[in-house]
Amino acid sequence: MSEKSIQIVAFNNPYPADFGGAIDMFYKVKALHHLGIKVFLHIFYDKRHDISGIRTYCEEVYLYKRKKGVLNHLSFQPFSVISRKSKKLIERLKATDAPILIESLRSCALLENETFSQKIAVRNHNIEHDYSWGLSKSESSWIGKLAHFVEGYKQKKFERILNKADILFNISKHEQSYFKTNYQSKSMFLNVFQGYESIKSKNGFGKYALYHGDLTTSDNIKSALFLIKVFKKTKIPFIIAGSKLPNAINKLIKDSKNISFAEISEPQQLQELIENAHVNTLYSFQRSGTKLKVFAALFNGRHCILNKNIIDDKNILNVCKVAETGNVYRDAVTAIFKEEFKLTENRKRALAAYNDLKNAKIIIENLL
């Protein structure tokens, strides 16, 4: 096994592993390296060019600057795809016979007019056009709505390129059903890579509820606003954590007595907030992929309340409180603050299915 190699084409820099797609890619590379696989990593990047944290797990790391010129928006191809084209990438991929794992439809431009002798797999992080159309609904500006809607239309049309792959590794049961139904390539469900090896949840009571997320994305902002409305009708302390405070959120919470914002600049800050919360609150208006933040909450935190757009694993849903509407969410929060948290065997079993090394072995067995 130690002589086996894989070439991975990443749609963004996996380091630091601080958002969903990066987390899945980073811990995938780490797990493959741990199992003795030589990883040749090709990264399309924009501002994230630090590879110091991922370099240790790779034989080679190659960087390709995304081409984000305005004219690319006028292309018939999705901007997310055309901005990730590179002749040098194709040359390097063909220079070895190691199989290729392409991360996301966004990185699939290389399949368009090329024929490869190697086995090729695509990791679908979500259904891209559904994700873009979801962003379109969450956007507040009409320009943003139009841009995401058009991008989604282009992505849906471009998606047929997936028939050129040998294997599709899909990140949730919903995605697995979609791709298996619509494409001839071998389609397999492959759980998320999430990085946690043990449960650190503390028994007992916490003092506040927590929501954390990237507050530069429209869905997370919309979700935070939804939760603010929930907690404004309670006296329960509620902390919103992120690296940036959007004006829309600031306006709603600046005069609130029980809602505050915590600026996150270091991972340890977020870790401590998750560990000490009584309940981690999650919500999404988009049904796309699996939201990786649920694992940060379940491996490190106490109670968890979410809606079904976060994850479609029934075992995970069964160890969380599920709430879809504002009133139901408020009732769940109020009730859960009276409950002492105790780690259950059901939670241990549900999380045991998310094992990065077992996941990596599935890739090895089917692609290498």
C-alpha positions in Angstrom: 0.0 0.0 0.0 2.9 2.3 0.7 3.7 2.5 -3.0 0.3 3.6 -4.0 -0.3 7.2 -5.1 -3.3 9.5 -5.8 -3.6 12.9 -7.4 -6.2 15.2 -5.8 -7.5 18.3 -7.5 -8.9 20.7 -4.8 -11.3 23.5 -5.6 -9.8 25.6 -2.8 -7.0 25.4 -0.3 -7.8 22.8 2.4 -5.7 24.7 4.8 -6.7 26.0 7.2 -9.6 23.6 7.6 -12.0 26.3 8.7 -15.1 25.7 6.4 -17.0 22.7 5.3 -15.3 21.9 2.0 -11.9 22.6 3.4 -12.5 20.3 6.4 -13.6 17.4 4.2 -10.6 17.8 1.9 -8.0 18.4 4.6 -8.9 15.3 6.7 -9.2 13.2 3.5 -5.6 14.0 2.6 -4.5 13.4 6.2 -6.2 10.0 6.4 -4.9 8.9 3.0 -1.4 9.9 4.1 -1.8 8.0 7.4 -2.7 4.8 5.4 0.6 5.1 3.4 -0.8 6.7 0.2 1.4 9.2 -1.6 -0.7 12.3 -2.2 0.0 14.7 -5.0 -2.2 17.7 -4.3 -3.3 20.3 -6.9 -4.9 23.4 -5.4 -6.9 26.1 -7.1 -6.7 29.2 -4.8 -7.7 32.8 -4.6 -6.5 34.4 -1.4 -5.8 31.2 0.6 -2.2 30.4 -0.5 -0.7 29.1 2.8 0.1 25.4 2.4 2.2 25.0 5.5 -0.4 22.9 7.4 -1.2 20.5 4.5 2.3 20.2 3.0 3.3 17.6 5.7 0.7 15.1 4.3 1.7 15.4 0.6 4.5 14.3 -1.7 4.0 17.5 -3.7 1.6 20.4 -3.6 0.9 22.5 -6.7 -0.9 25.9 -6.6 -3.0 27.3 -9.5 -4.3 30.9 -9.2 -8.0 31.1 -10.1 -8.8 33.3 -13.2 -11.5 35.6 -11.9 -11.6 38.1 -14.7 -14.9 39.9 -15.3 -15.3 38.4 -18.8 -15.4 34.9 -17.4 -18.9 35.8 -16.0 -20.1 36.2 -19.6 -19.1 32.6 -20.5 -21.6 29.9 -21.2 -19.7 27.8 -18.6 -20.2 28.4 -14.9 -17.9 31.0 -13.5 -17.0 28.5 -10.7 -15.7 26.1 -13.4 -14.1 28.4 -16.0 -12.1 30.2 -13.3 -10.5 26.9 -12.5 -8.9 26.0 -15.9 -5.2 25.2 -16.2 -3.2 23.6 -19.0 -0.3 23.1 -16.6 -2.6 21.1 -14.3 -3.6 18.8 -17.2 0.1 18.3 -18.1 1.0 17.3 -14.6 -1.9 15.0 -14.2 -1.0 13.1 -17.4 2.7 12.9 -16.4 1.9 10.1 -14.0 -0.4 7.1 -14.0 -1.8 7.7 -10.5 -5.6 7.9 -10.4 -7.3 11.3 -10.0 -9.7 12.4 -7.4 -11.5 15.7 -8.4 -13.0 17.7 -5.6 -16.4 19.1 -6.7 -18.0 19.8 -10.1 -16.2 23.2 -9.8 -12.9 21.5 -10.6 -14.1 19.4 -13.5 -13.1 21.7 -16.4 -10.1 19.4 -16.9 -12.5 16.6 -18.1 -14.0 18.7 -20.8 -11.8 18.2 -23.8 -9.3 15.7 -22.4 -8.9 11.9 -22.3 -7.1 10.4 -19.3 -5.7 6.9 -19.1 -6.1 6.9 -15.3 -9.2 6.0 -13.3 -11.1 9.2 -12.3 -13.4 10.0 -9.4 -15.3 13.1 -8.5 -16.2 14.0 -4.9 -19.5 15.7 -5.0 -19.7 18.1 -2.0 -23.3 19.0 -2.9 -25.5 19.4 -5.9 -23.9 22.6 -7.2 -26.9 24.1 -9.0 -29.2 23.5 -6.0 -26.6 25.2 -3.8 -26.4 28.2 -6.1 -30.1 28.5 -6.3 -30.3 28.3 -2.5 -27.9 31.2 -2.3 -30.0 33.1 -4.7 -33.0 32.8 -2.4 -30.9 33.8 0.6 -29.3 36.9 -1.0 -30.8 40.3 -0.1 -29.7 42.2 -3.2 -31.2 41.5 -6.6 -27.8 41.5 -8.3 -26.7 38.7 -6.0 -29.9 36.8 -6.5 -29.5 37.0 -10.3 -25.8 36.1 -10.3 -26.4 32.9 -8.2 -29.5 32.0 -10.2 -27.6 32.2 -13.6 -24.6 30.4 -12.1 -26.9 27.6 -11.0 -28.4 27.3 -14.5 -24.9 27.0 -16.0 -23.9 24.4 -13.4 -26.9 22.2 -14.1 -26.1 22.2 -17.8 -22.4 21.6 -17.2 -23.1 18.8 -14.7 -23.4 16.2 -17.5 -19.5 16.2 -17.6 -19.8 13.8 -14.6 -20.5 11.0 -17.0 -16.8 11.1 -17.9 -15.9 10.1 -14.4 -15.5 6.4 -13.4 -16.8 7.0 -9.8 -18.8 9.6 -8.0 -18.2 9.8 -4.3 -21.3 11.6 -2.8 -21.4 13.3 0.6 -25.0 12.7 1.8 -27.8 10.2 1.1 -29.8 12.9 -0.7 -26.8 13.6 -3.1 -26.2 9.8 -3.5 -29.8 9.3 -4.6 -29.6 12.2 -7.1 -26.4 11.3 -8.7 -27.1 7.5 -8.9 -30.4 8.3 -10.6 -29.1 10.8 -13.1 -25.6 9.6 -14.1 -24.1 6.4 -15.5 -20.9 6.6 -13.5 -20.6 4.3 -10.5 -22.1 6.2 -7.6 -21.1 5.7 -4.0 -22.1 7.3 -0.7 -18.9 8.4 1.2 -19.3 10.0 4.6 -17.8 13.4 5.3 -14.2 13.5 6.6 -14.4 15.6 9.8 -11.2 15.3 11.8 -12.6 14.3 15.2 -11.3 11.1 16.7 -13.0 11.2 20.2 -16.0 12.7 21.9 -15.1 15.5 24.3 -18.6 16.6 25.3 -19.0 17.6 29.0 -21.8 16.3 31.1 -23.9 18.8 33.1 -25.2 22.3 32.3 -23.8 25.1 30.2 -24.8 28.8 30.6 -25.7 29.9 27.1 -26.8 28.8 23.6 -24.4 29.2 20.7 -24.6 29.7 16.9 -21.3 29.7 14.9 -20.7 30.0 11.2 -19.1 31.9 8.4 -21.1 35.1 8.5 -19.9 36.2 5.0 -22.3 33.7 3.4 -25.9 34.6 2.7 -27.4 31.3 4.1 -25.5 31.6 7.4 -26.6 35.3 7.8 -30.2 34.4 7.1 -30.0 31.5 9.5 -28.4 33.7 12.2 -31.2 36.2 11.7 -33.8 33.4 12.1 -32.2 32.3 15.4 -32.0 35.9 16.7 -35.8 36.2 16.3 -36.2 32.9 18.2 -34.0 34.0 21.1 -35.4 37.6 21.3 -38.6 36.1 22.7 -36.6 34.4 25.5 -34.3 35.5 28.3 -31.8 32.7 27.4 -28.2 34.0 26.8 -27.4 33.5 23.1 -24.0 34.0 21.6 -23.4 34.3 17.8 -19.7 33.5 16.9 -17.9 34.3 13.7 -14.9 36.1 12.3 -17.0 39.1 11.1 -20.2 40.8 12.3 -22.5 41.7 9.4 -24.5 44.9 9.7 -27.8 43.1 9.3 -27.0 41.1 12.5 -25.5 44.0 14.4 -28.7 46.0 13.9 -30.8 43.3 15.4 -28.7 42.5 18.5 -27.1 45.9 19.4 -29.8 46.7 22.0 -30.5 43.1 23.1 -29.8 42.1 26.7 -29.5 38.4 26.1 -27.9 38.2 22.6 -24.2 39.0 21.9 -21.5 38.5 19.3 -18.2 36.8 19.8 -15.5 37.6 17.3 -13.4 34.5 16.5 -9.8 34.9 15.5 -8.3 31.6 16.8 -9.8 28.0 16.5 -9.3 27.5 20.3 -11.8 30.4 21.0 -14.5 28.6 19.0 -13.6 25.3 20.6 -14.1 26.7 24.1 -17.4 28.3 23.2 -18.7 25.0 21.8 -17.6 23.0 24.8 -19.1 25.4 27.4 -22.4 26.0 25.7 -25.5 24.2 27.0 -26.9 23.9 23.5 -25.4 24.4 20.0 -28.0 25.8 17.6 -27.8 25.0 13.9 -30.1 26.0 11.1 -29.9 26.2 7.3 -32.4 27.3 4.6 -30.5 25.2 2.1 -30.7 21.4 1.6 -27.2 20.8 0.3 -24.5 18.3 1.3 -23.8 17.8 5.0 -23.0 20.8 7.2 -19.7 20.0 8.9 -20.4 22.3 11.8 -22.8 19.6 13.2 -19.7 17.4 14.0 -18.0 20.2 15.9 -21.1 20.5 18.0 -21.7 16.8 18.6 -18.1 15.7 19.2 -17.3 18.7 21.5 -20.6 20.2 22.8 -23.6 19.3 24.8 -27.2 19.5 23.4 -27.8 20.2 19.8 -30.8 21.6 18.0 -31.0 21.7 14.2 -33.3 21.4 11.2 -33.2 18.6 8.6 -31.3 20.7 6.0 -28.2 20.4 8.2 -27.8 16.6 7.7 -29.9 13.7 6.5 -28.4 10.9 8.6 -31.3 9.6 10.6 -29.0 8.4 13.4 -27.5 11.9 13.9 -31.0 13.4 13.8 -32.2 11.0 16.4 -29.6 12.3 18.9 -30.4 15.9 18.3 -33.6 18.0 18.8 -35.1 18.7 15.4 -37.0 22.0 14.9 -38.1 23.5 11.6 -40.2 26.5 12.5 -39.5 29.5 14.8 -42.1 28.5 17.4 -41.0 24.9 17.6 -37.3 26.0 17.8 -38.2 28.3 20.7 -40.0 25.6 22.6 -37.1 23.2 22.1 -34.6 25.7 23.4 -36.7 26.5 26.4 -37.2 22.8 27.3 -33.6 21.9 26.7 -32.2 24.5 29.1 -34.0 22.6 31.9 -32.3 19.3 30.9 -28.9 18.2 32.2 -26.7 16.9 29.4 -25.5 13.3 29.7 -23.5 11.6 26.9 -25.6 8.7 25.6 -24.6 5.4 24.0 -26.9 6.4 21.0 -24.7 9.5 20.4 -21.5 7.4 20.6 -22.9 4.9 18.1 -24.1 7.6 15.7 -20.8 9.4 15.7 -18.8 6.1 15.4 -19.9 5.9 11.7 -17.8 9.0 11.0 -14.4 7.6 10.9 -11.8 9.2 8.6 -9.6 6.1 8.2 -12.6 3.9 7.2 -13.6 6.5 4.7 -10.1 6.7 3.2 -10.1 2.9 2.8 -13.3 3.2 0.7 -11.4 5.5 -1.7 -8.4 3.2 -1.8 -10.4 0.1 -2.5 -12.4 1.7 -5.3 -10.0 4.1 -6.9 -6.4 2.9 -6.4 
